[in-house]
Amino acid sequence: MRNLITKSEVVNKPRISRWIGGMYIGLTILVSVLYLGITFWSGILFEPLISQIVFGGLMVFVVVLMAVTAYGLYRTKYVIRGGILSSWSPFAIIRLRLKDIKEVEITRIPFHIRIYGAGLYCGLFYIPGLGRTKTIMTNLSDGVLITTKDRKHGKKYYLITPSDPERFVKLLKGK
């Protein structure tokens, strides 16, 4: 497990699927080239200034969104510090007190439907049998399913993909 361990902190850098990482980088480049072509040809076919503003603005927004998502994928880490598990991505933030965790289990990544977020990587997903699950995952092979329970909302589920799930589960259960 690629961890930086100190007395009060554990930082886990997960294994990133080449397929997922390559997809985000490739799509960012493809969309950039596609939008540059559309902006160029729309300037020839339509009123140049209006089309360049409209397509250029749309291009910048989409490319920046995709680039931020790819950046977030490669900077993903799961940090346990001061009794709190935290992780950040552009579309999901996980921040759990270890004492609120009721159950932790290793799982294969189940079939899921994205509710919001960035494709296969992060956000809120619907997993049949569980319901809404906040997810930050960097690969599609193995993960850790965390269940919490609070008075207001009942059970909440979180799915993460640390580099060594068995060791990470022991860390979470060790509290």
GITAPE-V907064 format. One record per backbone hydrogen bond with DSSP energy under -0.5 kcal/mol. CO is the residue of the C=O (numbers start at 1). NH is the residue of the N-H. E is the energy in kcal/mol with one decimal. If there is no record, write none. Layout:
BEGIN
<<CO & NH & E> <CO & NH & E>>
END
This chain:
BEGIN
<<1 & 3 & -1.7> <2 & 13 & -2.0> <3 & 5 & -0.6> <4 & 6 & -0.5> <4 & 11 & -1.6> <8 & 82 & -1.1> <9 & 6 & -2.5> <10 & 12 & -0.5> <10 & 80 & -2.9> <11 & 4 & -1.5> <11 & 13 & -0.6> <12 & 14 & -0.7> <12 & 78 & -2.4> <15 & 17 & -0.5> <17 & 21 & -2.7> <18 & 22 & -2.9> <19 & 23 & -2.0> <20 & 24 & -2.2> <21 & 25 & -2.2> <22 & 26 & -3.0> <23 & 27 & -2.8> <24 & 28 & -1.9> <25 & 29 & -2.1> <26 & 30 & -2.9> <27 & 31 & -2.9> <28 & 32 & -1.9> <29 & 33 & -2.4> <30 & 34 & -2.7> <31 & 35 & -2.9> <32 & 36 & -2.2> <33 & 37 & -2.2> <34 & 38 & -2.5> <35 & 39 & -2.8> <36 & 40 & -2.2> <37 & 41 & -2.8> <38 & 42 & -2.7> <39 & 43 & -1.4> <40 & 44 & -0.9> <41 & 45 & -2.4> <42 & 46 & -2.7> <47 & 51 & -2.4> <48 & 52 & -2.3> <49 & 53 & -1.9> <50 & 54 & -2.8> <51 & 55 & -2.7> <51 & 56 & -0.5> <52 & 56 & -1.6> <53 & 57 & -2.1> <54 & 58 & -2.2> <55 & 59 & -2.6> <56 & 60 & -2.6> <57 & 61 & -2.2> <58 & 62 & -2.5> <59 & 63 & -2.6> <60 & 64 & -2.4> <61 & 65 & -2.3> <62 & 66 & -2.5> <63 & 67 & -2.7> <64 & 68 & -2.6> <65 & 69 & -1.8> <66 & 70 & -2.4> <67 & 71 & -2.6> <68 & 72 & -2.6> <69 & 73 & -2.1> <70 & 74 & -1.8> <71 & 75 & -1.2> <73 & 76 & -0.9> <77 & 79 & -0.6> <78 & 12 & -2.8> <79 & 81 & -0.6> <79 & 86 & -2.7> <80 & 10 & -2.3> <81 & 84 & -1.1> <83 & 98 & -2.8> <84 & 81 & -2.4> <84 & 86 & -0.5> <85 & 96 & -3.1> <86 & 79 & -2.9> <87 & 94 & -2.5> <89 & 92 & -0.5> <92 & 89 & -1.5> <93 & 95 & -0.5> <94 & 87 & -2.3> <96 & 85 & -3.2> <97 & 100 & -1.7> <98 & 101 & -1.1> <100 & 149 & -1.0> <103 & 147 & -3.0> <105 & 145 & -3.0> <107 & 143 & -2.6> <108 & 110 & -0.6> <113 & 126 & -3.5> <116 & 124 & -2.1> <117 & 119 & -0.9> <118 & 121 & -2.5> <118 & 122 & -0.7> <121 & 137 & -3.0> <122 & 118 & -2.0> <123 & 125 & -0.5> <123 & 135 & -3.1> <124 & 115 & -2.9> <124 & 116 & -1.7> <125 & 127 & -0.6> <125 & 133 & -3.0> <126 & 113 & -2.4> <126 & 128 & -0.5> <127 & 130 & -2.4> <127 & 131 & -3.1> <131 & 127 & -2.5> <132 & 157 & -0.6> <133 & 125 & -2.7> <134 & 159 & -2.2> <135 & 123 & -2.2> <136 & 161 & -0.8> <138 & 17 & -3.3> <143 & 107 & -2.5> <144 & 146 & -0.6> <144 & 160 & -2.1> <145 & 105 & -2.1> <146 & 158 & -2.2> <147 & 102 & -2.7> <147 & 103 & -1.8> <148 & 156 & -2.5> <150 & 154 & -1.4> <154 & 150 & -2.0> <156 & 148 & -2.6> <157 & 134 & -2.2> <158 & 146 & -3.2> <159 & 136 & -2.2> <160 & 144 & -3.0> <164 & 168 & -2.3> <165 & 169 & -2.6> <166 & 170 & -1.8> <167 & 171 & -2.0> <168 & 172 & -2.4> <169 & 173 & -2.7> <170 & 174 & -1.8> <171 & 175 & -0.9>>
END
